[in-house]
Structures are given as structure tokens and as C-alpha cells.
Amino acid sequence: MSKPESLLQQMFREISAQGKVSLTQLARSAGLRPANVKAKLRPLERRKLVVYEDRGRSVAIDPEFGYVVGIDLGGSHLHFALADFRGEILNDSTIKIRPEDGPRKVIAQIKEGIRDLASAAGRGRLRGISVGVPSPVDTEHGVVAWANNLPGWTKIHLGRELEKVFRVPVFMENDANMAAIGEHWRGVACGVDNFVFVALGTGIGTGVFVDGKLYHGRTGSAGELFRMNVEWQRWEEEFPDTGYFESYVSGLGIAAEGRKALGAPPPGDVGLREERDAYFVFQAHREGNPQATAVLKKIFTMLGVGMANVVAVLDPDLIVFGGGIAKGDPDLMLAIVEKVVRHIQKEITPPFKLSLLGDKAQTYGAIRSALTLAQEACSRRLQ
């Protein structure tokens, strides 16, 4: 049985959550006289966890206490970000990966990327790591369950490997869930407690927030839209790991439909990453190719039907679209999706918005998660 949280831990949690809090507000929430707050905060000062700002009228997390690394593992890239203990990004980098190389090679690239950022940091010490991955995740044990767009990524103990090497707590989460955390923290869903984030990239994923918290479901698969079937007559068919919905509504789906309608894209590198790239379809659409435009209208209509089903089940306040596909022609996508959802759902259609964070939504979510993990570790030591 865990011990009840102390007053000092409660105060540290409030400061951590907001980054900076006025002493008056902190005294009110802690039930203290303002004159007594600084005395209660001395253990945090001694540990260099907090600093005073605004001429001593506010207390804030000390950004120099350490740093965290947030990582976005995509179907074609690794994006790393180094942030201070307040979550401000200090440095970032992106490297390409070849998914067909398998997990060993990619994990080696992850370790190398962390080391490169850590060696360039020159400040404090590493306090936590967080990784967003395109897979359902056992968050308790840091296990990648099965990434259907990354060959060989089944029951990979990535969290354990990173903890062993870097000796800091590691948090792992599904990439769309991680992006939803980022949007709720620093993006267009800031302050919105019931929303759905839809990641449209190589595959499709969804992060669901209910009452201000990420909703995982019974098995951690809440929001895995690739499982959704929107054509009941095909219920008995077997679909590949990508599932029915993702086989159309995704980068790989658009690329496959584009090859049928337009022929093969221009010759070049024929790796798995390039085979899934829908860029040539969007480029042909921008050049006025009617077949390319028809492909996109078909896919966005299917997306709209899928969103109408999501609205029927969750009735969210907001739906946010992110990922590379959402940037291809956002006006066309939003217009078609909204038209379809309004026709099907009418009175309960929520607003649709594009991510404010763009490609960095998952990275911001990873930073936020790493900070939370590191700050929780600090709080336990205060007990």
C-alpha cells in the first residue's frame, strides 16, 4: 500500500503541471498562509528543482535541473528532440530509416541518436526518455506489441533495452496517442478535454481523450482505426495486418490506389518506405490530373464515413487531423470530411481542425510524457 502524498509532493506536482505558479495561488491550493510557502518549498530549492521568478512572487521548475529526450519512431524516420526540465526544446534531429532493415538496426539508430543529443547537451543530466511508436504498446513493460508497418516489430522490449543502456526511466506509447498528448499540452486541443486526434501518415491511428485523460481501452487498442470495417458485406474477408480501413485511408492506401489509376511513380529508390509514399498522387493532383483528384476524393470520402462512425461512438468536442497526408491538400480533405459527417450525423457533427504542431505533435507528446515520468520520479524521492 503506497503512502499518501505529502504536502510537499502536492505542491511539486502543481508546479510541475503548470511550469510556473504564483506563490499566492500555491498558498491557496495548499491551504497555507502566503508567508509560509517559501519555508515549505525549501526542500525543493535544496534539490535545485525549483527557482523563484517575477521578483520572488512566483515559483517555477528549474529548467537546468536536467533534460529529457522525446522520440518519434515513424514508418520512414526517427525524430529526436532534447528538452529542458520545463519542456522547452533545445535541439532536435531527424534521420531516415529503412523499415525492412528490421528492429535491431533501428534500435541501434535510436541509441545512437540519444547519445548524439546527450553529448551535445552540455547541461544537467538525462532524466527521462519517451518514445512514440506505430504500434499498440504495453506501457507498463515498454513492449512494442506489433507494429504492422514495421516488419519484425512484434513483442520488442524497446523500453527495457533503453533503460538498461541509459539508466533512466523510459515511457513508451502508441504514436497517435503520443500526438494526442502533444496536442492537448501545446497544440490546438489545449484546454479541450474530450477530443480525438487522427494521425494520417503511412498508416492511420487515433488518440482519444476522455475527461482530460488518454483513453486506452481494455487492451490498449482504443483508437486503432485500421481495424475498422466500413463495408458490412465484406465482413468475412481476411485483410492483411493493415486491416480494411488502413488499406485505403493512409499513405500506403493512397499510393496503392494511385498506382492503379496513374501507373507506377517515377523510377528511383524502391525501398519499402518509397513504395508507401503517396506524394506522387498529391503532386499529380496539384498539376490538375483528374485521375489523381478522383483517387483523393474517394479516400477522403471513406475518411469522412470513418469519422462519422467515430462521432457516433464518442461524440467528441473536437477532431484534430495530423500527419503527412493531412498536409497534402488540407482544404479538400476537410471540406469532404465535413460534408460527409454532416450528412450522416447532422446535429452532432463536431468541429474539425488541423494540428497546430504538425510533424512535431508526437515529439511534443513524447517530451511531455518524459517530463511527467521524470517529475514523478523526483516526487517519489520527496516522500
C-alpha positions in Angstrom: 0.0 0.0 0.0 1.5 3.3 -1.1 1.9 6.2 1.3 -0.4 9.2 1.0 1.0 12.1 -1.0 2.7 14.7 1.2 2.0 18.4 1.1 5.4 18.9 -0.5 4.7 16.4 -3.2 1.3 18.0 -3.9 3.0 21.4 -4.2 5.7 20.0 -6.5 3.0 18.3 -8.7 1.2 21.6 -9.1 4.3 23.5 -10.0 5.3 20.7 -12.5 1.9 20.7 -14.1 1.9 24.4 -14.8 5.6 25.1 -15.1 5.3 28.3 -13.1 2.8 29.2 -10.3 2.4 32.4 -8.3 3.1 31.9 -4.5 -0.4 33.3 -3.8 -2.0 30.6 -5.9 0.2 27.9 -4.5 -0.6 29.0 -0.9 -4.3 28.9 -1.7 -4.3 25.4 -3.2 -2.1 24.1 -0.4 -4.1 25.7 2.4 -1.1 27.7 3.6 -0.5 31.3 4.5 1.5 33.1 1.7 4.2 33.9 4.2 4.8 30.2 4.9 5.0 28.9 1.4 8.7 29.6 0.8 9.6 27.7 4.0 7.7 24.7 2.8 9.4 24.8 -0.6 13.0 24.8 0.8 13.5 21.1 0.2 12.7 21.7 -3.5 15.2 24.6 -3.5 17.9 22.5 -1.9 17.5 19.8 -4.6 17.6 22.6 -7.3 14.2 21.5 -8.6 12.6 25.0 -8.5 13.7 28.6 -8.9 11.9 31.9 -8.0 10.8 34.3 -10.7 8.9 37.5 -11.1 10.9 39.1 -8.2 10.1 36.2 -6.0 6.4 36.3 -6.5 6.3 33.0 -8.5 8.0 29.6 -8.2 8.9 27.6 -11.3 10.5 24.3 -12.3 14.3 24.9 -12.7 14.9 24.2 -16.4 18.6 23.4 -15.6 17.7 20.5 -13.3 18.2 18.1 -16.3 16.9 17.3 -19.7 14.7 14.7 -21.4 14.6 13.1 -24.8 11.5 12.6 -26.8 11.5 10.3 -29.8 9.0 9.8 -32.7 9.5 6.5 -34.4 7.7 6.7 -37.8 7.4 4.3 -40.7 10.2 6.1 -42.5 12.1 8.3 -40.0 13.3 8.8 -36.4 12.8 12.3 -35.0 14.6 13.2 -31.7 14.1 16.2 -29.5 16.1 17.3 -26.5 14.2 19.5 -24.0 15.0 21.1 -20.7 13.1 20.3 -17.5 10.4 22.7 -18.4 9.8 21.1 -21.8 11.4 23.7 -24.0 13.1 22.1 -27.0 16.8 22.8 -27.0 17.8 20.7 -30.0 16.3 18.2 -32.4 17.3 16.0 -35.3 15.8 13.6 -37.9 17.2 10.6 -39.6 15.7 8.3 -42.2 15.2 4.6 -41.5 14.6 1.6 -43.7 11.8 -0.4 -42.1 12.8 -3.5 -44.0 16.1 -3.5 -42.1 14.3 -4.8 -39.0 14.2 -3.8 -35.4 17.9 -4.4 -34.5 19.2 -1.8 -36.9 16.5 0.7 -36.0 17.1 0.2 -32.2 20.8 0.8 -32.8 19.9 4.1 -34.6 17.7 5.1 -31.7 20.5 4.6 -29.2 22.9 6.5 -31.4 20.5 9.4 -31.8 20.0 9.6 -28.0 23.8 9.6 -27.4 24.4 12.3 -30.0 21.8 14.6 -28.4 23.1 13.8 -24.9 26.7 14.5 -25.8 25.7 17.8 -27.3 23.5 18.9 -24.4 26.3 20.1 -22.0 23.7 20.8 -19.3 22.5 18.8 -16.3 21.9 15.1 -16.8 19.4 12.9 -18.7 16.3 12.4 -16.6 13.9 10.5 -18.8 13.2 9.2 -22.3 9.9 8.7 -24.1 9.2 7.0 -27.4 6.1 7.1 -29.7 5.8 4.0 -31.8 3.4 3.0 -34.6 2.0 0.1 -32.6 -0.1 -0.9 -29.7 2.1 -0.7 -26.6 2.4 -2.5 -23.3 3.1 0.8 -21.5 3.8 -0.9 -18.1 6.7 -3.0 -19.5 7.7 -0.9 -22.5 6.9 -3.5 -25.1 6.1 -2.9 -28.8 3.2 -5.3 -29.3 3.2 -5.4 -33.1 3.9 -2.5 -35.5 2.1 -3.5 -38.7 4.1 -1.1 -40.8 7.5 -2.1 -39.4 8.4 -5.7 -40.4 9.7 -7.8 -37.5 8.4 -5.4 -34.8 6.4 -7.9 -32.7 6.9 -8.1 -28.9 10.0 -5.9 -28.9 11.2 -4.9 -25.5 12.4 -1.5 -26.5 11.8 0.2 -23.2 13.9 -2.4 -21.3 16.8 -2.0 -23.8 16.8 1.8 -23.4 16.6 1.7 -19.6 19.5 -0.8 -19.5 21.7 1.4 -21.6 20.8 4.9 -20.3 19.7 4.1 -16.7 16.8 6.5 -16.7 13.0 5.8 -16.7 11.6 5.2 -20.2 8.0 5.7 -21.3 6.5 4.2 -24.5 3.2 4.9 -26.1 1.4 4.4 -29.4 2.4 7.2 -31.7 -1.2 8.6 -32.3 -1.8 8.6 -28.5 1.5 10.4 -28.1 0.5 13.0 -30.7 -2.8 13.5 -28.8 -0.8 14.2 -25.6 1.2 16.7 -27.5 -1.9 18.5 -29.0 -3.5 18.6 -25.5 -0.3 20.1 -24.0 0.8 22.6 -26.6 -1.5 22.3 -29.6 -4.9 23.0 -31.0 -6.6 20.8 -28.4 -5.1 22.7 -25.4 -7.9 23.0 -22.9 -10.2 20.6 -24.7 -10.9 17.5 -22.5 -12.9 15.4 -25.0 -11.3 15.2 -28.4 -10.0 12.7 -31.0 -6.6 13.1 -32.7 -6.4 11.3 -36.1 -2.9 10.6 -37.4 -2.8 10.2 -41.2 0.6 9.0 -42.3 2.0 5.8 -43.7 -0.8 4.2 -41.7 -3.7 5.6 -39.7 -4.0 5.9 -35.9 -6.1 7.7 -33.4 -5.6 9.1 -29.9 -8.7 9.5 -27.8 -9.0 11.9 -24.8 -11.9 11.5 -22.5 -12.4 13.8 -19.5 -8.9 15.2 -19.9 -7.1 11.8 -20.0 -5.9 9.5 -22.6 -8.3 6.6 -23.1 -6.6 3.2 -23.8 -9.5 0.7 -23.7 -9.3 -2.8 -22.3 -6.3 -4.0 -24.4 -4.7 -0.6 -25.1 -6.1 -0.7 -28.7 -8.7 2.1 -28.3 -8.5 4.3 -31.4 -6.8 1.7 -33.7 -8.9 2.7 -36.7 -7.0 0.3 -39.0 -9.2 -2.4 -37.5 -12.4 -0.6 -38.7 -14.5 -2.0 -41.5 -16.9 0.4 -43.3 -18.4 -2.1 -45.7 -20.5 -4.8 -44.0 -20.7 -7.1 -47.0 -17.0 -7.8 -46.6 -17.1 -8.8 -43.0 -15.9 -12.4 -43.8 -12.9 -11.3 -45.9 -9.4 -11.7 -44.5 -7.4 -8.5 -44.7 -3.6 -8.1 -44.2 -2.2 -6.7 -40.9 -3.0 -3.2 -42.1 -6.7 -4.0 -41.9 -9.6 -2.9 -44.0 -9.7 0.9 -43.3 -6.0 1.5 -43.3 -5.6 -0.4 -46.6 -7.4 2.7 -48.2 -7.2 5.6 -45.7 -3.4 6.0 -45.3 -0.3 6.9 -47.2 0.1 3.3 -48.3 -3.6 3.1 -49.4 -3.3 6.3 -51.4 -0.1 5.1 -53.0 -1.7 1.8 -53.9 -4.8 3.4 -55.4 -2.6 5.9 -57.2 -0.5 3.2 -58.9 -3.8 1.6 -60.1 -5.1 4.9 -61.5 -1.8 6.6 -62.7 0.6 3.8 -63.2 3.9 3.4 -61.3 5.5 6.5 -60.0 8.8 7.8 -61.5 11.7 5.3 -61.1 14.0 5.7 -58.1 14.8 4.0 -54.8 12.3 1.2 -54.5 12.6 0.5 -50.8 9.5 -0.1 -48.6 9.4 3.5 -47.5 9.2 4.8 -51.1 6.6 2.2 -52.1 4.3 3.6 -49.4 4.8 7.3 -50.2 1.7 9.0 -51.6 3.5 12.1 -52.6 3.2 11.3 -56.4 -0.6 11.2 -56.1 -0.8 14.6 -54.5 1.7 16.0 -56.9 -0.4 14.8 -59.9 -3.5 16.3 -58.2 -1.8 19.7 -57.9 -0.9 19.5 -61.6 -4.5 19.0 -62.5 -4.6 15.3 -63.1 -8.3 14.2 -62.8 -7.5 10.6 -62.0 -5.3 11.7 -59.1 -8.0 14.0 -57.9 -10.6 11.2 -58.1 -8.4 9.0 -56.0 -8.1 11.6 -53.3 -11.8 12.4 -53.3 -12.6 8.6 -52.9 -10.1 8.3 -50.0 -11.3 11.4 -48.2 -14.9 10.3 -48.6 -14.0 7.0 -46.9 -12.2 9.0 -44.2 -15.4 11.0 -43.7 -17.5 7.8 -43.2 -15.0 6.6 -40.7 -15.1 9.9 -38.8 -18.9 9.8 -38.8 -18.7 6.4 -37.1 -16.2 7.8 -34.5 -18.6 10.7 -33.8 -21.5 8.3 -33.3 -19.5 6.4 -30.6 -17.6 9.1 -28.8 -19.5 12.4 -29.5 -16.2 14.4 -29.1 -15.9 18.2 -28.8 -13.2 18.3 -31.5 -11.5 16.1 -34.1 -7.9 17.0 -35.0 -6.1 15.8 -38.1 -2.3 15.4 -38.2 0.3 13.6 -40.2 1.7 13.9 -43.7 -1.5 13.0 -45.6 -3.3 15.8 -43.8 -0.9 18.3 -45.3 -1.3 17.0 -48.9 -4.5 19.1 -49.6 -6.0 20.0 -46.3 -8.7 22.2 -47.7 -10.0 19.4 -50.0 -9.8 16.8 -47.1 -11.6 19.0 -44.5 -14.3 20.0 -47.0 -15.1 16.4 -48.0 -14.9 15.0 -44.4 -17.1 17.7 -43.0 -19.6 17.3 -45.8 -19.9 13.5 -45.3 -20.0 13.7 -41.5 -22.7 16.5 -41.5 -24.8 14.4 -43.9 -24.6 11.3 -41.7 -24.6 12.8 -38.2 -26.2 16.2 -38.8 -26.8 17.7 -35.3 -23.8 16.1 -33.6 -21.0 17.0 -36.0 -18.1 18.4 -34.1 -15.5 20.9 -35.5 -12.6 19.6 -37.5 -9.2 21.2 -37.2 -5.6 20.6 -38.4 -2.9 20.0 -35.9 -1.0 23.2 -34.8 2.1 21.2 -34.1 2.3 19.4 -37.5 5.1 16.9 -37.7 6.1 17.6 -34.1 2.9 16.6 -32.4 4.2 13.2 -31.4 7.5 14.7 -30.4 5.8 17.2 -28.1 3.8 14.3 -26.7 6.9 12.4 -26.0 8.6 15.3 -24.3 5.5 15.9 -22.1 5.4 12.2 -21.3 9.2 12.0 -20.5 8.8 15.1 -18.3 5.9 13.6 -16.4 7.8 10.4 -15.9 11.0 12.2 -14.6 9.0 14.5 -12.4 7.1 11.6 -10.9 10.5 10.0 -10.1 11.5 13.2 -8.4 8.3 13.3 -6.4 8.7 9.8 -5.1 12.1 10.8 -3.7 10.5 13.7 -1.9 8.4 11.2 0.2 
